[in-house]
Each structure stands twice: as C-alpha cells, then as structure tokens.
Amino acid sequence: MEVYINDVKYDVDAPKTILSFCNEIGVEIPTLCYDKRLLPNGACRLCIVEVEGYKTPVTACSEKLKDGMKIHTHSEKIMRMRREILDLLFSNHPNDCLNCDKSGKCKLQNYCYEYGVKTGSYKNEPSELKVDSTNKFFTYDPYKCIKCGICVSACHNLQNSHAISFIDRGFDSYIGAPMEKGFGNSDCVSCGNCVSACPVGALNPKKKYPEDKFRYWEVRKVQTTCSYCGVGCQINLLIKGDRIVEVEPINTIPNDGLLCVKGKFAHKFVNHPDRLTKPLIKKDGKFVEASWQEAYRLIKEEYEEIMTKKGPDGFGGFSSARCTNEENYLFQKFIRTVFKTNNVDHCARLCHASTVAGLANTLGSGAMTNSIEEIDGTDAFLIIGTNTTENHPVIGTKIKKRVQDGAKLIVIDPREIELAKYADIYLQIKPGTNIAALNGLMNVILSEHLENEEYINERTEGFEEFKKVIEKYTPEVVAEICCIDKDDLIKAARMYAKADKGALYYSMGITQHATGTNGVRSTSNLQMLLANVGRESTGINPLRGQNNVQGACDMGALPTDYTGYQKVFLDPVRESMGNFWHTELPAKKGLTLTEMMHSAEKGELSFLYIMGENPMISDPDLNHIKKALNSLDFLVVQDIFLTETAEFADVVLPAASFAEKDGTFTNTERRIQRINKAIDPIGEAKPDWQILMEVSTLLGYEEYYNSPSEIMDELAACTPSYRGISYERLKTESLQWPCTSKDHKGTKYLHKNSMARGKGLFVPIEYEVSKETPDEDYPLILTTGRMLYQYHTRTMTGKIDGLTEIAGKSYMEISPVTAKAYNIADGERVKVSSRRGSVTTMAKVTDKIEPGVVFMPFHYVDGSANTLTNPVLDPIAKIPELKVSSVAIEKLERNSYV
C-alpha cells in the first residue's frame, strides 16, 4: 500500500500501526503508555496524529495503516492537543523534578520540556494516598502516577502475573494489590518489570544508601549478560563512578526486556564491603593479608614439594560455572599442562553431568536442543523435574504466556510448583519415580498407536528392544509406583502425543539421581517416539542452572573431555590437542568432583585448586566434604568473597566479579554472549584469566594474553563447535553453537536433518527404586531444590538485604498431614536427621508437598540441606542422588538448638 507521512510518500508491504511504521522511518511520535511488546491501549493519548478525511485525531499506537492514508504527525492542531494532554497530566503531578529520582529519565518531564509545558493550568486536590514502600526493592508513589497502566499491563501480559491492578476510579485511582495489601504483601515476585516499564517516577528502585543516589545524566551504561541463572538475560549496568547503581533490561533475545528479582535488583554484591581485595595466606590457623608475590611464592613452593612427593595424581582442580568461557578454558588447560592430570571438574557434576552423558549417548550432543524464542511456537509443554518459574524465571514467564495463549501444559513434579496451577494436567509423583512416569506415558502412546512410525523408521535405531521394556509399564503399574491416578496419566499421554509440536523441559529433578543418566535417556526416548527432536519449537530442553554451566562444560572443564567434548582418552584427539598446546598431555581419565573429594579424604589427592566453587554448601554429605578439605595438604581458593570453602584454604586469591572483566558466557540454549567490563576490579582483585595466566607462567607453562579476546581466538581454533566465534562478531550479535566458521550463522535448533550421532538411539530403561527408601528409623523422603530469592550457595545473593529479608533462613516444607502427625506447627523449629547428620531448621506447613515427603532448599549454611543428602553416585555420570534421601524429624522445644 501507499501512505503519506507528513507529505512524503512511502510504500508499506505489511500491516502495521502508524506508530510502528513511523518508528521505522525515524519519525518520532511521543508516547507514555506504549511498549512494543504489549497490545496498545491508547491510554495516554499522547501519540495522537491527524489523518486527512478523519473527523478526529487517532492514536498512532493502535490505528492501522490503510492504503492512501495521508497522516500528519506534527501539525499545528496536533501539537496544540498534545500540549493540552501534557498540561492535564502535569496539573495532576507533583512539580518536584529537582528532588525526583527519575529526573533525566522521566518521559513526562522530557515531553513537557519539548512541548513547552512549564506549569499545570488546572487545579486538582493533592492525593491523600501514601507512598507504598512495602516491597523490599521498590516504592510506588501514587501522587506521581499518571495512570497510563503500562505497569499493570506489564505485570499481566509480560510477567503473566496478576499481582497488581487499578484500584478505584478517576482521580482517586491508583495501582496496587487486591484488597489494598500493598505491593510487598501481594503475589508480587519483585521481578521489577513494572518498574522498568514505568515512564515517570511513580515506580522506582529503593536507594538505601547515600552512595546509591544518582542522576541519570551522571551514569554511563554498559551492556552485559546477567550473572545469575542460565537464561542469559541481557542487561545494562548503570555506572556512577566505580559503583553499579542500577540495572535495566534490554529488549533483545533471549529475555526480550524481562528480568527477575535477582537480575533486576541483586547487583549490590559487586560493591559489597565484604569483597576480597587482597590475597590471604593462612598462618597459625588465621588468615593474614599478603602481596600477590607472597601468595604466588607459597603456591610455587607447595606445588614443587607435592609434585615431587605425589606426582600428577596428587593434584586436582574445580573450575567454575560462574566464570567466563575464557577462564574455564584457561583453567582446564592449566590443570592439564601444569598439573599434568585430567583431574578437573566443576559443579555440572552436581547438576547436569547426567544430561551431558545421557543426551550424548542417545543423540550425540549433550545440550539443549532448541531455543528459548521457540517457546512461542510450542503447542504442548511437558515440564518434568524443573521449577521453572523460580529457577529460570524468564523462561517460566514465557511458558506461562504461551499457555495462556492456548498451548497445553502437563507438569510432573513431586511439589506443586507454580506452573502446576496453570497445567491442564498435573501429576504429583513420588520423588524418584520419573523414569516410571515417562515409561508410563510411552506405554499409553504405543498401546494407542500414537507414535510417529515414519520418523522412528527413518531417524532412529534400537526401537524394538526399547518397545519390549515399555510394554511392562502399564498405567496401572505406573500409577502404583508413582502414587498418581492412572486416568490422569492416560489423559496426559494422549494430550501430549496429539500435539503437533511438543517440547519437553527438565532440570535437576531428572538429573540428580543415582539413575540420572537413565532419566535423561528416557526424556530422549519420549521425544523421539513423537518426532519431537530436530524440529522447531519441540525438543529436549535441559535448563542449565548457573550463568555459564553450559560454557564450562563446552570448555572442557571435565575429567574426560577437552573443549567441545573431544575425548581425552582418544589418542588422535589427545595428540592433536597436545600439539596445539605444545606439550605432552596425560592419557588417563581424570577424577570427577565427587571422586576427588573421596581421594582427598583418603590422603591421595593433596593439592586442590578451586576457582569460584563452594562445595562446603553445594556438595552432598557435608560432613564428608569437611573431612576431605581438612585432609588436603594444600588448598588454593580463588573467589570474590571468603566463602565457606575458602575458610579451609591455605591461600585465598581475590578475583574480579563479572562486572569487572571482559569475556563470554554460554547460556542454557547454547548462546554465546558477551560480558563487558563496567568498573575496575575492587582493591587488588584480578580477573580470573589473569590470575591463571600468571600462576601458569610461574609454574613453568608460559601463558601471555593481552585480553580475553585473544583467549577466545585460541579456544575457537581448537574447538570445532566454537570455530566461528570471535569478539568481532559478538559485538553485534550473539551466536548459538555449533558455529563452525566465520560465515556460519549459528544453530537455532539441533538435529534438523539427522542426529549428531547419525541415528537417534532408543535405550530400554527399567525403573529402579531410589537408593534410600523410608524405614522405621528414617520414615520420610527428603527432596531438595532451589528457590527464587536465593542463588546457588548464596555467595552473591547472601549479600543482598532485600533477598535476606524475604528468604534469609533455611526452612523445610512439610504437608499438613505430616505436620499434624508430628505435632509441628507452621514456623516452629525442627530437627531433621539422616544417616549423614542432623540440622535444625524452620517448618513451613504447606499443601505443595505430599504426606510423607519434605522439601528443603539447599542454599543455606545454617540448616544446610546437603548435610543430609545421599552421596551415592550415578554409575555413568557420577552425579549424586541429591533428590531423594531418607530422614527423620522431631519437633524442638522453643529456643532449643542442636
């Protein structure tokens, strides 16, 4: 169609609104209530334009272009009407720009200046409403609110929550929670998406300390990647001097302008006074500050002595899912070239080692097959063993939106997680019975001939043997194993099988079992059965928990793998990598993280180098971990805080945070993204890559890099799946591996034409009972997990006041039936014991959990869940069975502690 904008002719080839097209051609139209992610509502009326032949102006945000339209965006009439609208708004708005925190970023202020509105012409009574400060992270000032409704729309339609809405009408209306609870007493999860959307100063982050106050013209913005979960949200850090004073989301993939409470508000750890600023050396059992030269000298002395006594087998290292790809690459290279061992691992051993092993076996690649953006095209979701809205909030939000738009949702989980409320079918299985549940779904699919025979015949192998095993798992058998209704299982199988595009999402509820690898293989079996691998908006989607756990695996921080999952025990691979690094490399497979701890306790492993990991909270059977750390001859810990693990160290090296260095993270969907240095390292802290380079050179293997971009060039050269990655390309785009050349555009979803291994492998999987089951001494099942308001071992989130106020203490969820049996009331302290030890914690009585089952988050030092958990390992992936342990509980008298 042809249209005329301010007397200039344009050709338009697709249906568009006037506003969106004007934005494309650079004609600016003012808006207060518009967000391109939301349906327009024209509430503020500021985007009005004049259309020839129309009796009245129209709102550009909602009016669609029509052929022959002649539009005037800044005619004298329109400019006058916009001034009147701004006059009305400003008349009902406090004239306190000098004191308003939003000054410089307030759209109302900017438009009033642009349109020459200096004072309000209309007299209105001041609002008697008070500022709502009940939320821990932000305030709402109803006097400054212009009632544009964008915050409500963001809450309802972007966050897909309904925590806030308009209360009352007219001049007395305000934004709040139902029944006047206030933001802090509502269902609000403090995601801050309403705060980010607010065009004025009505919703503002709290500024608790004087140094947090700033004007927007005083700050500079640095784009980077969030350092929390595996979603990889893109953010701007707002920097004043040497401090991060605010975070704002960026409207791009993968988060599309959304954040969670941690991404938006939990950045104060970077400038926290507890940051490590100088190296520490332990003398006579106490830490003393030292120079870098002193710390390095001690490391060199101990290295030489232990290498002489024990040889390479006496050494090991834990890399970090919170460090960059470049740093993980250097760490595993350091362990192999300097320590001459493959004893290198990281926290993936505790979360997704079974994913790498299981999917590599069945498909040939142990990673998420599809992309976050593909959620919008999915017809049915199977969510099993992932509390998505709490652990990967932005992905959870996108799934909720797609379900509200019509997609089907099946949730399988021992706890009634938030997504269960949105589910068409919720199967509350007994902990540890995932494989039985998946086999039961596949039994129904096969018995009712709902499988995709053509796909199975063309793209898979092993089907007949697999089918024989599945025949045993009838709905009746599975219902008894899982403690669910067989009819619900049948309905779920039919619903999922009949969807055109079914996507399966899982996390540690599948992986953290002694049968974790088989659990992962079972997800693969189901998806191949329905042709849900190798197609857009389908797939097997393991959600990686930490910001760079995918990248740490990709970089070879594993005892059996170099970068890109090239095997250390294959002679040609090892020789090729040795030639690339100009050294001879060890041939023997290394020890896993859990195996290194056992080796340390036995006195075999003597020198351990830990970068950015905290096993004294994250590992199972913490009493065993404590003994192992105490048994070491020498422990080096490199971190940003003096963690619970660092307390055991002989040398502590102060590292830079994500905001103080350059590098890349790889998110859960295999997307490689930049992090950019925003401030200088605190005190004498150094980036991890620089420390590793200096220590390696000191110990005899010389490393010299001017910047992380040079490290990326090196790792790309020896890693086929990263070969096309460079900082030059990442300036303008993020890329998903495999990206095999400079011209390759990256891979949106895997296995498009064939599986990475050739044909997908069906694996016959039998259900096995968990290694610990309830008995007379330990009659309850303990399952563990994460929560929204904390992260990993609280190294970072433990420094955030608001998160501590909301969720600063350990707790145990217990069903009302179980609580009544033990005479335990909500909020009372209880003692929880397993065969490994005992802790005290607070009881939280809830219907989320079934009788006979209790749940504890693992984040806390006091009341540490991992004192109780079972260290028994999956024989293939060596991952511990963190999800099922047997425990006993008893009520404690008031003020009684163990």
PyMOL commands that set and color helices and strands:
alter all, ss='L'
color gray80, all
select helices_A, chain A and resi 18-25+76-91+107-115+150-158+170-172+178-180+183-185+193-197+210-212+216-218+261-265+268-271+292-310+312-314+325-337+348-351+353-362+372-377+388-391+393-404+418-422+434-447+453-459+463-470+475-482+486-497+508-511+516-529+549-554+563-565+571-581+593-601+615-618+622-631+646-648+658-660+688-698+708-717+720-722+727-730+797-799+801-807+816-821+865-867
alter helices_A, ss='H'
color red, helices_A
select strands_A, chain A and resi 2-5+8-11+48-51+58-59+70-72+138-140+165-167+174-176+203-205+220-225+234-240+243-249+280-283+286-289+315-318+344-345+380-384+408-412+425-427+460-461+502-506+540-542+607-611+634-639+651-654+663-666+671-675+735-736+760-761+780-785+811-814+829-834+837-845+853-857+870-873+880-881+885-891
alter strands_A, ss='S'
color yellow, strands_A
deselect
rebuild
show_as cartoon
